[in-house]
Amino acid sequence: MGVTPRIVAPLALACLIAGCGGEREQADAVRVVPVTIQGPGGRHVFRAELARTAAEQERGLMYRTGLAPDFGMLFAPYPPDGGPPRLASFWMRNTPSALDIVFIRADGTIARIAENAVPFSETPVLSGEVVAAVLEVPGGRTAELGIGEGDRVSWLKAAVAGDAAPR
């Protein structure tokens, strides 16, 4: 006796809800961390997806639309191989949404904000100095919130590195 689609679909859904996926699916799960920016304009928390590997950082927010106002993508560590901070160069290839690209020094302060990076542009967006992390948020959001150069950015290092030390 064969299995009918009416039985398979609910079983598959139940397995997804219960977390029955294999190790690969669990390893590929998106990690979201709170990223806090504190400065004279106040304090704001973004819910940021982590882009830790070279592949995740290369893909970034390509093809993504409808970004929530408090959404972000945190590229940490940058560079992904864990080397020392370096000059960063980003582009907007295949990225349909304007973004503010926040370049973050090793001490956690904002070095530069590239506001409203042009969708689909292949023109390099440069950090201007060595950085240890990069945060992308919806275009125009940093100006709306009064976020600027020198503001302090923090997140839990444990979420990025898998250890228990807070940053």
N, C-alpha and C positions, 0 to 999 in steps of 0.2 A: 504494500500500500504506500503510495507517494505522499509527500507532505504538501499540503495546499498552501498557497500564498496567504490565505486568511489566518493560518496558524504561524507561518514563518515571520510575517511582519510584526505581530505583537511580541513574539519571542525575541526578535532582533532588538526591538525597542526596549524591552525589559532588560536585555543584556547591556545595552548602552547605558541605561539609567543606573544599573547596578555596578557598572564599571567592570564589565567582563572582558574588556579589550586586553590584548596582549601587551607585553612590555614595550613594543615599538609604539603603539598608540599612546601609552602613558608617557613615554619619553618625548613624544612629539606634542604633548599637551602644552597649550599656551600658558605661560606663567605671567601673572599680573601682579605688580607691586605698586604700593603707593609711593609717589615721588612728590616730595614737599619742596616748594620754593618759598623762601622767606626773604623779604627785603622791605625797604621803606614803603612800598605799595601794599604791604600786608603779607599774609600767608595764604598759599593756595596749594591744594593737593590734587595731583593728576593720578588717574589709574592708568598705569603704563604697562604695556606688554614688553617683555624682555626680548631683546635681540642679542643673544650672547655669542652664537657661532658665526663664522664667516658667511655661511649660506644665509642665515637669518638676517645678518646685517646687510648683505648684498640685496636681498629681497625687500627689506624695509617695509614701507607702506605702499609698494607697487599694487596697482589695481584696486585699492581700497577707496570706497566712497562712504559718505554719510557718517563721518567721524563725529562722535559725541564731543561737546565742548570741553569736557574734563578728561578726554582720552589722550594718551600719549604712547610713544614707543621709545623705550630707553635702550640705547646701544651701549651696553656695559658688560664686560670691560671693553674699552676701545683703546687700542685695536683688539680684535677678538682673540688673538693668539696670546694675550696677556703680557705683551711686551710693554716697554715704557711708553708714557704718553707721547703722542706724535701729532703732527699737523693732520687735520682731517679735511677731506674733500668729499662732498656729497653732491648728488644730482637728483633730478626729479623724473628721470626716465620712467615711463609707464605709471606715473603717479598722478591720478586725476584730480587730487585735492590740493589746494594751496596749503603750505605748511610753514610754521615758524620753526626754524632749526636752532636749537639752543646748544651751544658748545660749552662744555663744562671742564674747568681745570681740575687737576689732581687734588687741589685743596677744597673742591666742592663749590667754588664760586663760578659765576657765569662769565666767560671770557667774551662771548659775542653772541648776538641773536641775529640770524638772517630771517627777517620778517617777510611773510607772504612769498615764499619761494614759488616760482612760476610752475604750474602744473606742466608735465611732460617735457620740461626743459632739460637739455643735456649739458647746459653750461655749468661748470663746477661752482659749487657753493663752498667757500673756503672758511676754515676756522680762524685763520690769521695768526694763530699761535698753537703750541702743542696743547692737546686736550686729552683727558682720560675717559670721558663719556660724552654722549650726545643724546639730547632729548628732542623728539619731534612732537609737536602739538598742532592742532588745527590753526591754519593761517589767521593772523590777526588777534589770536587769543592772548599773546603776551602783552600787547599794547592795551587790550581791554582790561587786563588785570593789573597793569602797572608794573609788570616784571621787567627788570633791566639788568644791564651788565653790572657785575659785582654782587648781585643777589646770591644767596646761598641755596644750593640744591642738595637734598639728602634723600636717601633711600636705604633700605636694609641691605647691607652687603651680603648677609646670609642668603637672601633670596637670589642673589646673582651668582655667588660662588658656591652655594650649597653648604656653607659652614654656619656657625652660630654667632659670629661676631657682628654687632650692629655697626652701621656706618653713621 
